[in-house]
Amino acid sequence: MADVRAVDAAVTRAHREEWARVVAFLTHRFGSLDLAEEMAAEAFATAVERWRSDGIPPNPGAWITTTANRRAIDRLRREGRRDAKYREALMLDDDSPPEPVGAVDDDRLRLIFTCCHPALAMEARVALTLRMVGGLTVPEIARAFLVQQTTMGQRISRAKTKIRDAGIPFRVPDSEDLPARLDGVLTVLYLIFNEGYLASGGDSDPIRRDLTAEAIRLTALLRGLLPENGEVTGLLALMLLTEARATARVSASGELVRLDEQDRGAWDRGMIADGIALVRQRLDAVSRGEATPGRYQILAAISAVHVSVPDARDVDWSQIVALYDQLATIDPNPIVRLNRAIAVAELDGPDVALALVDQLEGALRDYHAYHATRADLLRRLARSAEAPAAYDRAVELATNSAELAHLTRRRDQLRG
């Protein structure tokens, strides 16, 4: 009889490390996300019972994959399925576990691209990726995005149905389509991370480190499958450098702490070192002429400039503005221009920055960060008659509880 705590820890570790591999293998073999998900879940549940009585196997991942495969074949035989995909799968029935590398790793990449297919709505891509690749349960995903469990379950079910009915292929896109499709995958992962970084629900924790950790884990998985892709590496670096500051981002009273006011001694230096190492790796590739930096690589470089100095007063704002200029050439959206203006305020003064911000009113009038930035610049310019109204609009649009607390305090200070 194995130690219960040791078994539970082994199952938890195997679930974290092997879930995507098992689901991807089963999906490839049987052609059904539903069957793959159900059989993988059954195999992990069986592991809890069997490992307590029989001991933890030498290769937990292979044990779970083999168990899930056998259960899937038994299910198909009971149901008497006769279509070609299932006949092919039944012919492959054997007791030897699949290889832990090669085709199985390719299957995980196929699974990621399938879950993030552009034919699915973005909210469906996010939910399906967290369930099928991340292994989060439906209740966990529902809590993360503040929706009812039944609603989230239906969302995931509809996504799987659409994949089946639309004949969305379980494959990696060809070289011509890969850049655009990969960008879609990275968008999903970054959206998951950002929801954890600054949770949108007013009733939730202001920072959801479970989501940021999951986004980092999934991005690290993707980088392991595509190690030479600069944007995958850039996104992972950006996430690490951002998450390193998590413990300093909210005060004891629940208020958001601005980057320049954070306790840098509370930052995770190991995570920062890992992130900076990835940034340097990409910079070396660019300097050798092997690559052109994309959006996530530039954002990671900006973050690296911020966290590389011991004091906020030492930040090289000219370098940050130059990086935003580079980013604007490939991603000329108004939020990039807003963030550039924030950097310009430190380099050239709040008056210059305010003129740049005011140019964005039409595009960002319903974006809380636009009004928060404008309010802060007006405050710094001692335009106390105008700043409170800008804070009012920012408070009206913001949804994060810590951000609301920060904006409300700043506004109330001006009004005395």
C-alpha positions, 0 to 999 in steps of 0.5 A: 500500500503506497503512501496516500500523500505520495500518490496524490502528489504523483497524480497531481504532478502527472496531471500537470505534466501529462494531461495535454500529451494524453488528450492529444494522443487520444484525439489523434488516434480516435478523432474525437475531443469528447472521447479523448477528454473523457477517457483521459479524466477516467485514466487519472481517476483510476490512477488515484485508486490503483497507485494507492494499492499497487504503488506508483509506476516507474513511468506515470505518463505512460501508465496513464496514456496506456490506461486511457487508450485501453478504456477508449478502445473498450468504449468503442467496442461496446458501442460497436462503432464502425466508421473508418477512424474507429476501425483504424484505432481498434486495429492499433490495439496493443499494450505497449505505451506510446513513445513519450517524444516525437509524434506525441509532442507533435500531437500536443502542437496539433491540439493547441492549434485545433483549440485555437482555430479562428473558426471558433469565437475567442471566448470558446478558444480560451475555454477550450484551450484551458480545458483540453490543453491545460487540464483545468476542470469546467468549474475551475474555468467557470470560476476564473471567468465569473460565469455559471458552470453550466454556461461554461460547460455548454461553451466548451461543448459547443466548441467541440461540436463545431470542430467536429461538424465543421471538419476542423482538421487536427493538424499543424498549419502549413508553412504558409498559414503558420505565422497567422495561426500561431499569432492567434494561439499567442493571442489566446495565451496572452488573453488568459495571462492578462485576465490573471494580471488584471482581473476584469471582474469587480467581485474577483481577486484583483490579481489571479495568479492561477491564471497567470501561472497557467498561461505561463505553463502553456506558453512554456509548453508551446515554446518546448514544441517551437523552440526556434520561434522568436514570438513564442519565446518573446511572449514567455519572456514577457509573461515571466518579467511581468509575473515577477512583480506580482507580489508588489502590485497590490498593497495591503489595503487592496490598492493597485501599486504603480510600477514606479512605486513598487517595492523592487525588493519584493520582486521575484529575481529568479523569474526576472533572470529567466525572462531576461535570459530569454530576451537576450537570446532573442536580441542575439538572434536579431543582432546576428541577422537571423530574425526580425523582432515581433510584437511580443519580443519588443514588449518583453524588451520594454519590460526588461528595461523596466525591471533591470534597474534597482530604482525606478529613477534609473529607468532608461526612458529614451530606450523605452520610447525607442522600443515603442517607436519600433513596436508602432511600426509593426503594431500601430494601434492606439494602445501602443501609442498610449503606452508610448505617451506614458513613456514620453511623459518621463522623457519629455514631460507631461505637457508633451505627453498630454498632447499625444494622449489627447490625439487618441480620444476618438479611438480610446474614449471608452478605454479606462486607461486612456482616462486614467493616463490623462487624469494623471498627466493633468494632475502632474501639470497642476490642472486640478480643475480638469483632472477630477473629471478625467478620474471620474470617467476612469473610475466609471469604466474600470472594473478591477477592484485594486485599480478602482481603489487606486483611481478613487484615492487619487481623485479624492485627494484632488477634491480634498 
